[in-house]
């Protein structure tokens, strides 16, 4: 399978670009897409296409959609079982990582565009891409790639918190009902996997970064964040670094903070 992160120069002809811009400050990714996107790129909506709706708060803000629903969304966008999807955003890939993880976890070819939208040197397009509906077969989410709340809170895994350090420490909590982190989790802010230009750090540097959090080749890892979106970036970064593929806790802090389980701060 293709590496989880690719340079623009290495993207083969025929790949499908996916614009997965998403913001927590009220801006709409679809508006950003309409303002200019890589030619031919389809827009993938994190809320609509990559999450299940109507779930209780204890399942988090972005629970994984049913495989049939995910497949239907991909098919409607014109993404087929055979397509290679290259996803990007304008924030170092931390949002687009959700789509890439979902596709790779179910055996589809997908990768992040290193450097994101800024890596594209040509003129951007404003007209929406229109691809014909495609055949995308539903595949179940593999159990070995997922973690439960008990896995994240049980002490058997190396648990990584992908949120910014101030949220991990409990100094601020702009979204969820409680501040802090899952007891025993280690802070590995996902946005620090990339440099100032939004490109991924070298494989050796990434390995050192995860080693500092206690992650080795043999580690069983659970990755979480606010709602199971940016946590995917840490999983892809570990894969890029040649480390054992970890598990995603989809509910993440948005689910955990709605329980009476203890929270840690500092």
PLY file of the C-alpha trace (Angstrom):
ply
format ascii 1.0
element vertex 266
property float x
property float y
property float z
element edge 265
property int vertex1
property int vertex2
end_header
0.00 0.00 0.00
1.09 3.56 -0.66
2.80 5.44 2.18
0.37 7.37 4.39
1.95 10.68 3.33
3.07 11.59 -0.21
4.70 14.52 -1.98
2.77 16.15 -4.79
5.46 15.09 -7.28
4.85 11.45 -6.39
1.07 11.50 -6.84
0.28 9.21 -9.78
-2.00 10.22 -12.62
-5.61 9.36 -11.99
-5.54 9.88 -8.23
-8.59 11.56 -6.72
-7.86 14.65 -4.66
-10.12 15.18 -1.64
-10.41 18.56 0.08
-11.14 17.89 3.76
-10.85 21.36 5.25
-12.66 21.66 8.58
-12.61 24.32 11.29
-13.61 24.61 14.93
-13.95 28.40 14.90
-17.18 28.70 12.96
-15.72 28.83 9.46
-17.09 26.33 6.97
-14.81 24.03 5.04
-17.20 24.10 2.11
-16.81 27.89 1.87
-13.03 27.50 1.85
-13.37 24.89 -0.91
-15.55 27.24 -2.97
-12.93 29.94 -2.56
-10.29 27.80 -4.27
-9.23 24.15 -4.32
-6.89 21.84 -6.20
-8.37 21.28 -9.68
-10.60 18.22 -9.74
-10.71 17.85 -5.96
-13.98 16.77 -4.39
-15.07 18.25 -1.08
-15.44 15.81 1.81
-17.46 17.11 4.76
-16.15 15.82 8.10
-19.51 16.24 9.83
-21.65 14.85 7.02
-19.47 12.27 5.25
-17.14 10.98 7.97
-19.34 10.77 11.07
-22.60 9.23 12.26
-25.45 11.52 13.23
-27.92 11.23 16.07
-25.62 9.33 18.44
-25.80 10.02 22.19
-23.14 12.33 23.70
-21.45 9.30 25.31
-20.36 8.24 21.79
-18.67 11.58 21.10
-19.08 14.32 18.52
-17.80 12.34 15.53
-18.55 8.62 15.98
-17.64 6.52 12.96
-20.50 6.20 10.47
-21.99 2.83 9.67
-19.91 1.22 6.87
-22.89 1.31 4.51
-23.36 5.04 5.05
-19.66 5.78 4.58
-19.67 3.75 1.38
-22.72 5.61 0.10
-21.07 8.97 0.73
-17.88 7.92 -1.05
-19.84 6.54 -3.99
-21.85 9.75 -4.31
-18.61 11.76 -4.37
-17.39 9.57 -7.22
-14.77 7.66 -5.22
-14.58 3.98 -6.13
-13.02 0.90 -4.57
-10.13 1.15 -7.02
-9.35 4.85 -6.64
-6.28 6.22 -4.90
-7.41 9.13 -2.75
-5.02 11.97 -1.88
-6.52 14.07 0.90
-5.47 17.52 2.02
-6.49 20.47 4.18
-4.84 23.74 5.17
-3.79 22.71 8.69
-0.97 20.22 8.26
-3.31 17.34 7.44
-4.80 17.08 10.93
-8.37 17.13 9.57
-7.79 15.27 6.31
-6.15 12.48 8.31
-9.61 11.27 9.34
-10.55 10.38 5.76
-7.16 8.81 5.05
-7.32 6.69 8.20
-10.87 5.53 7.42
-9.91 4.51 3.90
-6.66 2.80 4.84
-8.29 0.99 7.77
-10.74 -0.60 5.34
-8.11 -1.58 2.80
-8.45 1.32 0.36
-5.52 3.24 -1.11
-5.22 6.69 0.43
-2.60 9.16 1.60
-2.18 12.68 2.92
-0.72 15.30 0.59
2.42 16.47 2.36
2.18 20.21 2.89
-1.54 20.27 2.16
-3.13 22.89 -0.04
-0.06 25.14 0.09
1.99 22.41 -1.60
0.02 22.90 -4.82
1.84 25.50 -6.95
-0.72 25.95 -9.68
-3.86 28.02 -10.04
-6.69 26.92 -7.82
-10.14 26.07 -9.13
-13.42 27.48 -7.81
-16.00 25.41 -9.65
-16.97 22.27 -7.71
-15.69 19.00 -9.11
-18.40 16.72 -10.44
-17.51 13.06 -10.72
-20.00 10.39 -11.77
-21.28 8.12 -8.98
-18.95 5.19 -8.36
-19.00 1.71 -6.87
-17.70 1.71 -3.30
-18.24 -1.50 -1.37
-19.08 -1.27 2.36
-16.43 -2.89 4.55
-16.70 -3.27 8.33
-14.44 -1.23 10.57
-11.70 -3.68 11.63
-11.89 -4.39 15.36
-8.09 -4.49 15.65
-7.87 -0.86 14.53
-10.38 0.44 17.09
-10.22 1.04 20.84
-13.02 1.18 23.37
-13.28 3.53 26.34
-12.06 0.65 28.52
-8.99 0.24 26.30
-8.24 3.95 26.64
-8.79 3.91 30.40
-7.59 0.42 31.29
-3.83 0.88 31.63
-2.93 -1.87 29.14
-2.11 0.44 26.22
0.15 3.42 25.65
-2.50 6.12 25.32
-1.70 9.24 23.30
-3.67 12.49 23.51
-3.43 14.38 20.22
-4.95 17.67 21.43
-2.95 20.80 22.04
-1.00 20.70 25.32
-3.11 23.33 27.07
-6.25 21.24 26.55
-4.41 18.12 27.74
-3.36 19.93 30.90
-6.93 21.09 31.50
-6.08 24.80 31.33
-8.74 25.41 28.67
-11.63 23.39 27.29
-13.51 25.25 24.56
-15.79 22.45 23.41
-16.37 19.54 25.78
-18.09 19.53 29.20
-15.01 18.69 31.28
-11.37 19.72 31.09
-8.34 17.49 31.48
-7.33 14.15 30.00
-7.76 10.42 30.41
-5.63 9.30 33.40
-2.28 7.92 32.29
-2.43 9.40 28.79
0.67 11.06 27.31
0.50 14.38 25.49
1.57 14.14 21.83
0.01 17.18 20.10
-0.74 16.11 16.57
0.05 19.51 15.08
3.67 19.04 16.12
4.11 16.15 13.68
4.68 18.76 10.98
7.06 21.67 10.59
6.19 25.35 10.11
5.45 24.77 6.42
2.93 22.05 7.23
5.15 19.24 5.97
5.76 16.14 8.02
8.95 15.93 10.00
11.47 13.26 8.99
10.86 9.63 9.88
13.71 9.54 12.38
12.48 12.69 14.10
8.98 11.27 14.29
10.30 8.05 15.83
12.14 10.09 18.47
9.02 12.10 19.15
6.92 9.01 19.78
9.72 7.30 21.70
9.69 10.22 24.12
6.04 9.33 24.80
6.91 5.70 25.42
6.03 4.34 21.99
8.29 1.62 20.57
7.95 -0.91 17.76
6.29 -3.30 20.18
3.89 -0.85 21.81
0.12 -1.30 21.76
-1.08 2.25 21.24
-4.45 3.98 21.57
-4.77 7.43 19.99
-7.47 9.90 20.95
-8.18 13.63 20.64
-11.30 15.72 21.04
-13.61 13.70 18.82
-11.57 11.11 16.93
-10.51 13.33 14.02
-7.02 14.71 14.68
-6.08 11.53 16.57
-5.86 9.88 13.15
-2.91 12.14 12.33
-0.83 10.57 15.11
-1.71 7.10 13.82
-0.61 8.01 10.29
2.56 9.67 11.62
3.45 6.50 13.54
2.89 4.44 10.42
5.07 6.84 8.42
7.79 6.44 11.06
7.67 2.67 10.66
6.04 2.00 14.02
3.36 -0.52 14.79
-0.08 0.65 13.69
-2.16 1.73 16.68
-5.85 1.93 17.48
-8.24 4.85 17.27
-10.59 5.61 20.16
-13.36 7.23 18.05
-15.30 8.74 20.94
-12.18 10.40 22.33
-12.45 13.14 24.95
-15.86 14.26 23.70
-17.24 10.88 24.75
-15.10 10.34 27.84
-15.95 13.75 29.29
-19.65 12.82 29.34
-18.99 9.94 31.74
-18.27 9.93 35.47
-14.83 8.39 34.94
-11.98 10.32 36.55
-10.15 13.02 34.64
-6.55 14.08 35.16
-5.07 17.55 34.74
-1.65 19.06 34.68
0 1
1 2
2 3
3 4
4 5
5 6
6 7
7 8
8 9
9 10
10 11
11 12
12 13
13 14
14 15
15 16
16 17
17 18
18 19
19 20
20 21
21 22
22 23
23 24
24 25
25 26
26 27
27 28
28 29
29 30
30 31
31 32
32 33
33 34
34 35
35 36
36 37
37 38
38 39
39 40
40 41
41 42
42 43
43 44
44 45
45 46
46 47
47 48
48 49
49 50
50 51
51 52
52 53
53 54
54 55
55 56
56 57
57 58
58 59
59 60
60 61
61 62
62 63
63 64
64 65
65 66
66 67
67 68
68 69
69 70
70 71
71 72
72 73
73 74
74 75
75 76
76 77
77 78
78 79
79 80
80 81
81 82
82 83
83 84
84 85
85 86
86 87
87 88
88 89
89 90
90 91
91 92
92 93
93 94
94 95
95 96
96 97
97 98
98 99
99 100
100 101
101 102
102 103
103 104
104 105
105 106
106 107
107 108
108 109
109 110
110 111
111 112
112 113
113 114
114 115
115 116
116 117
117 118
118 119
119 120
120 121
121 122
122 123
123 124
124 125
125 126
126 127
127 128
128 129
129 130
130 131
131 132
132 133
133 134
134 135
135 136
136 137
137 138
138 139
139 140
140 141
141 142
142 143
143 144
144 145
145 146
146 147
147 148
148 149
149 150
150 151
151 152
152 153
153 154
154 155
155 156
156 157
157 158
158 159
159 160
160 161
161 162
162 163
163 164
164 165
165 166
166 167
167 168
168 169
169 170
170 171
171 172
172 173
173 174
174 175
175 176
176 177
177 178
178 179
179 180
180 181
181 182
182 183
183 184
184 185
185 186
186 187
187 188
188 189
189 190
190 191
191 192
192 193
193 194
194 195
195 196
196 197
197 198
198 199
199 200
200 201
201 202
202 203
203 204
204 205
205 206
206 207
207 208
208 209
209 210
210 211
211 212
212 213
213 214
214 215
215 216
216 217
217 218
218 219
219 220
220 221
221 222
222 223
223 224
224 225
225 226
226 227
227 228
228 229
229 230
230 231
231 232
232 233
233 234
234 235
235 236
236 237
237 238
238 239
239 240
240 241
241 242
242 243
243 244
244 245
245 246
246 247
247 248
248 249
249 250
250 251
251 252
252 253
253 254
254 255
255 256
256 257
257 258
258 259
259 260
260 261
261 262
262 263
263 264
264 265
